[in-house]
Amino acid sequence: NRLTQGGGVCGAIFAAAGESELAKACARIGYCETGSAVVTGGFRLPAKHIIHTVGPVWQGGSQGEQALLTACYQNSLALAKSLKLQSIAFPLISSGIYGYPTEQAFSVAVSAIGAFLAEHEMNVLLVM
């Protein structure tokens, strides 16, 4: 939530984008609610933007995790659309250190992305 460098995919993005530059941009934003999305520049990445979203920590499935994970994809895609982006790539959000079961996380991702693509044109990659 604090938009600071972590491990896993987050750490890899910070390292590839340039830790110092990305950390400064994230510090200006300050905070991102679980399920929300914010954007920074892409810095050293070949992408112009990084859309940051905070996935839910798996707590057994009865704490609203599915709705929060769906919101991650919906809000990220809406932000990408507002920026007039032609493509976006996602990791399988929350399926790493946050412990969301892979099959369930995949189902949520496909459902949320599919619903968006039914109404909008964009190239969407789900990287696993």
C-alpha positions as CSV (number, residue, x, y, z in Angstrom):
1,N,0.0,0.0,0.0
2,R,2.9,2.4,0.7
3,L,4.2,2.0,-2.9
4,T,7.7,1.0,-1.6
5,Q,10.0,-1.6,-3.2
6,G,9.2,-5.1,-2.1
7,G,10.1,-8.5,-3.3
8,G,8.8,-10.6,-6.2
9,V,7.4,-8.9,-9.2
10,C,7.4,-5.5,-7.4
11,G,11.1,-5.8,-6.6
12,A,11.8,-6.8,-10.2
13,I,9.9,-3.8,-11.6
14,F,11.7,-1.4,-9.3
15,A,15.1,-2.9,-10.2
16,A,14.4,-2.7,-14.0
17,A,12.8,0.8,-13.9
18,G,15.5,2.3,-11.7
19,E,15.0,2.0,-8.0
20,S,15.8,5.7,-7.1
21,E,13.6,7.3,-9.8
22,L,10.7,5.0,-9.2
23,A,10.9,5.3,-5.4
24,K,10.8,9.1,-5.7
25,A,7.7,8.9,-8.0
26,C,6.0,6.5,-5.7
27,A,6.8,8.7,-2.6
28,R,5.1,11.6,-4.3
29,I,1.9,9.5,-4.6
30,G,2.4,8.1,-1.1
31,Y,-0.3,5.4,-0.8
32,C,-2.6,3.1,-2.8
33,E,-5.6,1.4,-1.3
34,T,-6.0,-2.3,-1.8
35,G,-7.9,-2.8,-5.1
36,S,-7.0,0.7,-6.3
37,A,-4.5,1.7,-9.0
38,V,-2.1,4.6,-9.5
39,V,0.4,5.4,-12.3
40,T,4.0,6.6,-12.5
41,G,6.4,6.9,-15.4
42,G,8.1,3.8,-16.7
43,F,11.6,5.3,-16.3
44,R,14.2,2.8,-17.6
45,L,11.5,0.3,-18.7
46,P,10.5,0.0,-22.3
47,A,7.0,0.9,-21.1
48,K,6.0,4.6,-20.8
49,H,4.0,3.9,-17.7
50,I,3.8,1.7,-14.7
51,I,0.4,1.1,-13.3
52,H,0.6,0.1,-9.6
53,T,-2.1,-1.8,-7.9
54,V,-2.3,-3.4,-4.5
55,G,-3.7,-6.9,-4.4
56,P,-5.3,-8.5,-1.4
57,V,-3.5,-10.9,0.9
58,W,-5.3,-14.2,0.9
59,Q,-7.0,-14.9,4.2
60,G,-9.1,-17.9,3.3
61,G,-11.4,-16.3,0.8
62,S,-14.0,-14.9,3.2
63,Q,-12.5,-11.4,3.7
64,G,-13.6,-9.9,0.3
65,E,-10.4,-11.0,-1.4
66,Q,-12.2,-11.8,-4.7
67,A,-13.9,-8.4,-5.0
68,L,-10.6,-6.6,-4.1
69,L,-8.6,-8.7,-6.7
70,T,-11.3,-8.0,-9.3
71,A,-11.0,-4.3,-8.5
72,C,-7.2,-4.4,-9.1
73,Y,-7.8,-5.5,-12.7
74,Q,-10.8,-3.2,-13.3
75,N,-9.1,-0.1,-11.9
76,S,-5.8,-0.8,-13.7
77,L,-7.6,-1.3,-17.0
78,A,-9.7,1.8,-16.5
79,L,-6.5,3.8,-15.7
80,A,-4.8,2.4,-18.8
81,K,-7.9,3.3,-20.9
82,S,-7.9,6.8,-19.5
83,L,-4.2,7.2,-20.5
84,K,-5.2,5.9,-24.0
85,L,-2.8,3.0,-23.7
86,Q,-2.9,0.4,-26.5
87,S,-1.6,-2.5,-24.3
88,I,-1.0,-3.5,-20.8
89,A,0.7,-6.5,-19.1
90,F,-0.2,-8.0,-15.8
91,P,1.4,-10.5,-13.5
92,L,-1.0,-12.8,-11.8
93,I,-1.8,-10.3,-9.0
94,S,-1.7,-11.6,-5.4
95,S,-0.7,-15.1,-6.4
96,G,2.9,-14.9,-5.1
97,I,3.8,-13.8,-1.5
98,Y,0.2,-12.7,-0.9
99,G,-0.8,-16.3,-1.1
100,Y,-3.9,-16.1,-3.3
101,P,-4.4,-19.6,-4.7
102,T,-3.2,-19.7,-8.3
103,E,-6.3,-21.3,-9.9
104,Q,-8.6,-18.8,-8.2
105,A,-6.4,-15.8,-9.0
106,F,-6.3,-16.9,-12.6
107,S,-10.1,-17.2,-12.8
108,V,-10.5,-13.7,-11.3
109,A,-8.0,-12.3,-13.8
110,V,-9.6,-13.9,-16.8
111,S,-13.1,-12.8,-15.8
112,A,-12.1,-9.2,-15.1
113,I,-10.0,-8.9,-18.2
114,G,-12.6,-10.6,-20.3
115,A,-15.4,-8.3,-19.1
116,F,-13.2,-5.3,-20.0
117,L,-12.3,-6.6,-23.4
118,A,-16.0,-7.3,-24.2
119,E,-16.5,-3.5,-24.2
120,H,-13.0,-2.0,-25.0
121,E,-10.2,-2.7,-27.4
122,M,-6.7,-3.2,-25.9
123,N,-4.0,-5.7,-26.0
124,V,-3.8,-7.4,-22.6
125,L,-1.1,-9.8,-21.5
126,L,-1.4,-11.9,-18.4
127,V,2.2,-13.0,-17.5
128,M,2.5,-16.1,-15.4
